């Protein structure tokens, strides 16, 4: 009985939504580090990238008094759990580890609640990116489009030749991610902050948002008719296999390319989405820890938290995941050119005030208004008769009502 109890206390249950091949491979870096400390990892994976499925499962666990030791949580979920007083305060670990100096400053307000640490950021993704099959691109001159006009011209040529220009999964969050990339690329960081983060109706109703929806309609016209319900990583695989030319998607897509043995600059090309090279729209994956009554379980949480923030784990995890470390002092030498592009662009964007949080991945907006915005975007995408002007009005109304 004693041995059984000991084994139980030496296991940490983690709820997460990292279910693709590259995500599971990245997570193994953290599992292996924990195993070396003599602590087992109990995996509780819940599919669904917008966090809704995971949130429902966790709320049920909390209501039943059976919270897991840890969970992956996007910022707005972290705030919700902290407000419910369900999370373990990490201030002592943060102080001992000097987290305030080590972590990218834009992330810190999103892993704290009322100035207390409740999350460990394991990475920083860049949302405003797209990916191109290198072999297909070479057939069209090899030039990466840097404006949406160039993108449209290239995609039109591909479409005429029977190539699917854009691989897309027909899920609302994937559609909304493209919209977000258009807001930052067409409107710029100041417009993004005013229209999205501040959700200012007057800004939304201006001519810039009309251009955003006009371009979104064009992009949807470059996708295939079978996109409904397609997972993001399946869309990535289409580009890997040459069944589609491009994917507009955050840099976790790169993890799938790497997992398939593909090399940046050889098999695929990475770039900031047109017009957005000066900006960095970030997404953060965060580990949160739920209060535990058992002191041994709490000690295991602390071990996991310290490992997740450690330089070695941040390096190994992000090399596999496609992202860059949340820690600023992790050496860049092992990272590929796509990651180095993002290191450089993040640094430049930080100086110009162009580092902004994603609203799709539950950072920039509270969940209610995020849901309202996403509803408008997906209605537009899936209703060919809806005009850009109508979509703008609906988006402004959603902003007013929240």
C-alpha positions in Angstrom: 0.0 0.0 0.0 2.8 2.4 0.8 4.5 1.7 -2.5 1.2 2.3 -4.3 0.6 5.6 -2.6 4.2 6.7 -3.4 3.7 5.9 -7.0 0.5 7.9 -7.2 2.2 11.0 -5.7 5.0 10.7 -8.2 2.7 11.2 -11.1 1.5 14.5 -12.5 -1.8 14.6 -14.6 -1.7 17.2 -17.3 -4.7 18.2 -19.3 -3.9 19.7 -22.7 -4.9 20.0 -26.4 -1.6 19.2 -28.0 -2.8 16.3 -30.2 -1.1 16.6 -33.6 2.0 14.7 -34.4 4.4 17.6 -33.9 2.6 18.8 -30.8 2.9 15.4 -29.2 6.6 15.2 -30.2 7.2 18.6 -28.6 5.4 17.6 -25.5 7.7 14.6 -25.2 10.5 17.0 -24.4 8.7 18.0 -21.2 7.6 14.5 -20.4 11.2 13.2 -20.7 12.6 16.0 -18.4 10.0 15.1 -15.8 10.7 11.4 -16.1 14.4 12.1 -15.3 13.3 13.6 -12.1 11.5 10.4 -11.2 8.0 11.8 -11.8 5.5 10.2 -14.2 3.3 12.1 -16.6 -0.4 11.2 -16.8 -1.6 12.4 -20.2 -5.1 13.8 -20.5 -5.3 15.1 -24.1 -8.5 16.8 -25.3 -8.7 17.7 -29.0 -9.9 21.1 -30.1 -7.6 24.1 -30.7 -9.9 26.9 -29.6 -9.9 25.7 -26.0 -13.6 25.2 -25.7 -13.6 21.4 -25.3 -10.8 21.6 -22.8 -12.6 24.4 -20.8 -15.8 22.3 -20.6 -13.9 19.3 -19.4 -11.9 21.3 -16.8 -15.0 23.1 -15.5 -16.7 19.7 -15.0 -13.6 18.4 -13.1 -13.4 21.5 -11.0 -17.1 21.3 -10.1 -16.6 17.6 -9.1 -13.6 18.5 -7.0 -11.2 16.4 -9.1 -8.9 19.0 -10.7 -5.8 17.8 -12.5 -2.4 18.8 -11.3 -1.8 20.9 -14.4 -3.3 22.1 -17.6 -2.4 24.0 -20.8 -4.4 27.2 -20.7 -4.7 30.2 -23.0 -4.6 33.6 -21.2 -8.4 34.2 -20.8 -8.8 30.7 -19.4 -6.0 31.3 -16.9 -7.7 34.5 -15.8 -11.0 32.7 -15.3 -9.4 29.9 -13.2 -7.4 32.4 -11.1 -10.6 34.4 -10.5 -12.2 31.3 -9.3 -9.3 30.8 -6.9 -8.5 27.4 -8.3 -4.9 27.9 -9.3 -1.6 27.5 -7.4 0.2 30.8 -6.8 3.7 30.6 -8.4 5.2 33.8 -7.0 7.8 32.0 -4.9 9.0 30.0 -7.9 9.0 33.1 -10.1 11.0 35.1 -7.6 13.6 32.4 -7.1 13.9 31.9 -10.9 13.9 35.6 -11.8 11.0 35.1 -14.3 10.2 38.8 -14.5 13.6 39.3 -16.2 13.7 36.1 -18.2 10.3 36.0 -19.9 9.4 38.1 -23.0 7.7 41.2 -21.4 4.6 41.1 -23.7 3.7 37.7 -22.2 4.0 38.5 -18.5 0.6 40.3 -18.1 -1.1 37.3 -19.7 0.4 34.7 -17.3 -0.2 36.8 -14.2 -3.5 37.6 -12.5 -3.7 40.7 -10.2 0.1 40.8 -10.5 0.6 37.3 -9.1 2.1 34.5 -11.2 -0.3 31.7 -12.1 1.2 30.4 -15.4 4.4 29.2 -17.0 4.8 30.3 -20.6 6.5 27.5 -22.5 6.7 29.2 -25.9 5.8 32.1 -28.1 4.1 31.4 -31.4 3.8 33.9 -34.2 0.3 33.9 -35.7 0.9 36.1 -38.8 2.7 33.6 -41.0 2.2 31.6 -44.2 3.8 28.5 -45.6 4.6 27.7 -49.3 5.5 24.4 -50.9 8.9 25.3 -52.3 8.7 23.1 -55.4 5.4 24.6 -56.5 6.7 28.2 -55.8 9.7 27.6 -58.0 7.4 26.8 -60.9 6.1 30.4 -60.6 9.4 32.1 -60.3 10.2 31.5 -56.7 9.3 35.0 -55.4 7.4 35.1 -52.1 4.5 37.6 -52.3 5.0 40.5 -49.8 1.7 42.3 -50.7 -1.8 41.0 -50.9 -1.9 42.1 -54.6 1.1 39.9 -55.3 -0.5 37.1 -53.3 -3.7 37.3 -55.3 -1.8 37.4 -58.7 0.2 34.3 -57.7 -2.9 32.4 -56.4 -4.9 33.2 -59.6 -2.1 31.8 -61.7 -2.0 28.6 -59.6 -5.8 28.3 -59.7 -5.9 28.5 -63.5 -3.3 25.7 -63.6 -5.5 23.5 -61.5 -3.5 23.9 -58.2 -5.3 24.5 -54.9 -3.6 27.9 -54.0 -4.6 27.9 -50.3 -5.1 25.0 -47.9 -7.6 25.8 -45.2 -9.4 23.9 -42.6 -13.0 25.0 -42.5 -13.2 25.6 -38.8 -14.2 29.0 -37.4 -11.0 29.6 -35.6 -8.9 28.9 -38.7 -11.0 31.2 -40.8 -10.8 33.9 -38.1 -7.0 33.5 -37.9 -6.8 34.5 -41.6 -9.0 37.5 -40.8 -6.7 38.5 -38.0 -3.7 38.3 -40.4 -5.5 40.6 -42.8 -6.3 43.1 -40.1 -2.6 43.4 -39.1 -1.4 43.3 -42.7 -3.8 45.7 -44.3 -4.5 48.0 -41.3 -1.2 47.8 -39.4 -0.6 47.5 -35.7 -2.3 50.7 -34.6 -5.5 49.7 -36.5 -5.3 46.2 -35.1 -5.1 47.6 -31.5 -8.0 50.0 -32.1 -10.3 47.7 -34.0 -9.6 44.4 -32.3 -8.1 44.9 -28.9 -10.1 48.1 -28.1 -13.0 46.8 -30.4 -13.9 50.4 -31.2 -17.0 50.5 -33.4 -16.1 53.7 -35.2 -12.7 52.2 -36.3 -14.3 49.0 -37.4 -16.8 50.8 -39.6 -14.1 52.6 -41.6 -12.9 51.8 -45.1 -9.9 49.6 -43.8 -12.2 46.9 -42.5 -14.0 46.8 -45.8 -10.7 46.0 -47.5 -10.0 43.3 -44.9 -13.3 41.5 -45.7 -12.8 42.0 -49.5 -9.5 40.3 -49.3 -10.8 37.6 -47.0 -13.5 36.8 -49.7 -10.7 36.5 -52.3 -8.7 34.1 -50.2 -11.7 31.9 -49.6 -12.0 31.7 -53.4 -8.5 30.3 -53.5 -9.4 27.3 -51.2 -10.9 24.0 -52.2 -14.6 23.1 -51.7 -13.8 20.2 -49.3 -12.4 22.3 -46.5 -15.3 21.9 -44.1 -14.3 20.4 -40.8 -10.7 19.9 -41.9 -8.1 20.0 -39.0 -5.4 22.6 -39.3 -2.6 19.9 -39.5 -4.5 18.1 -42.3 -4.4 21.4 -44.2 -0.6 21.6 -43.5 -0.2 18.1 -44.8 -1.8 19.2 -48.1 1.0 21.7 -48.6 3.7 19.2 -47.5 2.3 16.7 -50.0 2.1 19.3 -52.8 -1.7 19.0 -53.0 -2.0 22.7 -52.2 0.5 25.5 -52.6 0.1 27.6 -49.5 -1.3 27.8 -46.0 -1.9 31.0 -44.0 -1.4 29.8 -40.5 0.6 30.3 -37.3 4.0 28.8 -36.9 2.9 25.6 -35.2 2.3 24.6 -38.8 6.1 24.4 -39.1 6.2 21.7 -36.5 4.3 19.5 -39.0 6.7 20.2 -41.8 9.7 19.3 -39.6 8.0 16.2 -38.3 7.5 15.1 -41.9 11.3 15.5 -42.4 11.0 18.6 -44.5 13.6 21.4 -44.4 12.9 25.2 -44.5 14.3 26.8 -47.6 14.5 23.5 -49.4 11.1 21.8 -49.1 9.0 24.7 -47.8 9.2 28.5 -47.5 8.1 30.5 -44.4 7.3 34.2 -44.4 5.2 36.7 -42.5 1.8 37.2 -44.1 1.8 40.0 -46.7 2.0 43.4 -45.3 2.8 42.2 -41.8 6.5 41.7 -41.7 6.9 44.6 -39.3 4.5 43.1 -36.8 4.5 40.2 -34.5 1.1 38.8 -33.5 1.9 36.4 -30.6 0.2 33.3 -29.2 1.4 31.8 -25.9 1.0 28.2 -24.6 0.9 28.3 -20.8 1.1 25.7 -18.1 -1.2 26.4 -15.2 -1.4 24.4 -11.9 -4.5 23.7 -9.9 -4.5 23.7 -6.1 -3.6 20.4 -4.6 -4.2 19.2 -1.0 -1.5 16.6 -1.0 2.0 18.3 -0.2 3.8 15.7 -2.4 1.5 16.5 -5.3 2.2 20.2 -4.8 5.9 19.5 -4.8 5.6 17.7 -8.1 3.8 20.7 -9.5 6.7 22.9 -8.6 9.1 20.5 -10.3 7.1 20.6 -13.5 6.8 24.4 -13.4 10.6 24.8 -13.0 11.2 22.3 -15.8 8.8 24.0 -18.1 10.6 27.4 -17.7 14.1 25.9 -17.8 16.3 26.8 -20.7 16.9 23.2 -21.8 13.2 22.3 -22.0 12.3 25.6 -23.6 14.9 24.9 -26.3 14.0 21.3 -26.9 10.2 21.9 -26.8 10.3 24.9 -29.2 12.7 23.3 -31.7 10.0 20.6 -32.2 6.9 22.8 -31.8 7.7 25.4 -34.4 7.6 28.3 -32.0 10.3 30.3 -30.2 11.0 30.2 -26.5 9.2 32.5 -24.0 12.6 32.8 -22.3 14.7 35.5 -23.8 18.1 33.9 -22.9 17.7 30.6 -24.7 20.5 30.3 -27.4 19.3 30.7 -30.9 22.1 28.6 -32.5 20.1 25.4 -33.0 17.0 27.1 -34.4 16.2 27.2 -38.1 15.9 30.2 -40.4 12.1 30.4 -39.9 12.6 30.7 -36.1 15.5 33.1 -36.6 13.2 35.3 -38.7 10.8 35.4 -35.9 13.4 36.1 -33.3 14.5 39.1 -35.3 11.0 40.3 -36.2 9.9 40.0 -32.6 12.9 42.2 -31.5 12.2 44.8 -34.2 8.5 44.8 -33.5 9.1 45.3 -29.8 11.0 48.5 -30.5 8.2 49.9 -32.7 5.3 48.9 -30.6 4.1 46.3 -33.1 4.1 43.2 -30.9 0.4 42.5 -30.3 -1.6 39.6 -28.8 -3.7 37.2 -30.8 -7.4 37.5 -30.3 -8.2 34.1 -31.9 -6.1 32.2 -29.3 -7.9 33.8 -26.3 -5.4 36.5 -25.4 -6.4 39.9 -26.7 -10.2 39.6 -26.1 -12.4 38.1 -23.4 -14.1 35.0 -24.6 -17.6 36.5 -25.1 -16.5 39.2 -27.5 -14.0 36.8 -29.2 -16.9 34.5 -29.9 -19.1 37.3 -31.2 -16.3 38.4 -33.6 -15.6 34.8 -34.8 -19.4 34.3 -35.4 -19.4 37.3 -37.8 -16.3 36.1 -39.6 -17.4 32.6 -40.1 -20.9 33.7 -41.3 -19.1 35.9 -43.9 -16.8 33.1 -45.0 -19.7 30.6 -45.3 -22.3 32.9 -46.9 -21.0 33.8 -50.3 -23.9 36.3 -50.8 -22.9 38.4 -47.7 -21.2 41.6 -48.7 -18.2 43.1 -47.0 -20.3 46.1 -46.0 -22.8 43.8 -44.2 -20.0 42.0 -42.4 -18.5 45.3 -41.2 -21.9 46.4 -39.8 -22.3 43.0 -38.0 -18.8 43.3 -36.6 -19.4 46.8 -35.4 -22.6 45.7 -33.8 -20.8 42.9 -32.0 -18.3 45.4 -30.7 -21.1 47.7 -29.4 -22.9 44.9 -27.7 -19.8 43.7 -25.7 
